């Protein structure tokens, strides 16, 4: 093997090692960043917040008696969250909570029937009491 071929092999192996290191880094550890139960994420539950509220809202999910913060849904926008199925499958009861930023207004969704690969769409209205949800 020539010096050029050896050098090219070292460069390729170094690049592959760097890619493997990047791929193995985990997320921040929050509910929505954890690794899914399978590589494709096909069993994850997708939660879509469609906000017609001009103010930002903080979204939480209740799984049984445990409350987890999903994140911030911006005003007048659509925000998506992904819940790994293995973290929600054991919950006997699940529902969402939206708290409006800057005051004490809040609203809870109906009880949700979560299933692998399912989808929840929650429309948060300017008048929080008029918010509606649907599961698919």
Secondary structure, 3 states (H helix, E strand, C coil): CCHHHHHHHHHHHHHHHHHHHHHCCCCCCCCCCCCCCCCCCCCCEEEEEEECCCCCEEEEEEECCEEEEEEEECCCCEEEEEECHHHHCCCCCEEEEEEECCCCCEEECCCCCCCCCCEEEEEECCCHHHCEEEEC
